[in-house]
Amino acid sequence: MMNNYIEYLRKLNILTRLDLLLLRPDETVVADFTHYTQHKMIRNRRAEARKKFLARILPLFADMPDYPGTDTPA
């Protein structure tokens, strides 16, 4: 099931050129579809956005049983 999420994000990344990450609640990265940038400000913004997501949004959905697999994608 997790492979389906990864494949979906890969295709979405190609079509939209959005930077996408698939994370587990323990902050490990399952799939990383981000484009490298040399701009330090952009890299810092991405790191801050990731921290905010993990700290604020992810706990709201951690107990929801929407995903039937062993991992909870975010």
N, C-alpha and C positions, 0 to 999 in steps of 0.2 A: 504493500500500500504506500509506503514512503517513497518508493521509486516513482509512483504515479505523480506525487507532489513535485518531486525533483524534475521530472520530465515536463510537467506543466509550467513550472517556473522557468526552465530553460527556454521553452518556446515563447513564453511571455516576455522574457528578457530580449530575445531576438527581435520580436515584433515591436516592442515598445521602447527598447533601449533604456529601460529602467534598471537601476541597481537593485538587486534582490538578494536576500539572505533567507535561508531556512535554518532556524535555530531550534534547539531543544531547551526546555526550561532550565537546565543546568548550564546554559550559555555556550554549549558546544555547537559548532557550526556543522550542519549536515550538508548544505549546498551553498556555494558562494558564487553569485553571478554579478560581480561588481567590476566596473572598469577601473583600471589603475589610473591614478592622476598624480602628477608631480606637485600639484598645489597643496601645500601643507594645510591651508585653511579648510579646504574641502575634506581632506582626510580627517582633520580634527572635528569638523561638523558631523561627519559620518560616525565617528567614534562616540560623540556626545548623543546623537540620535539613537544609537544602539543601546547605550547605557540607560537613557530615558525610557525606551521601549521595555527593556528588561525590568526596570524598576517599577514602572507604573502600569503598563498595559498588560504585560504577560501574566501577572498574578490574578488579574480579573478573569482570565480564561483557563487558568491552570486546572481547575476542578471540573470543567465542562467535559462530559464524555462524548463529544461529537466525533472524535477520531477513534476508530475501533482497534488501532494498532497498539504496539507496545510503547511507541514514542509519541509525544505530543508535538506536532509541528507548530511553528509560529510564523 
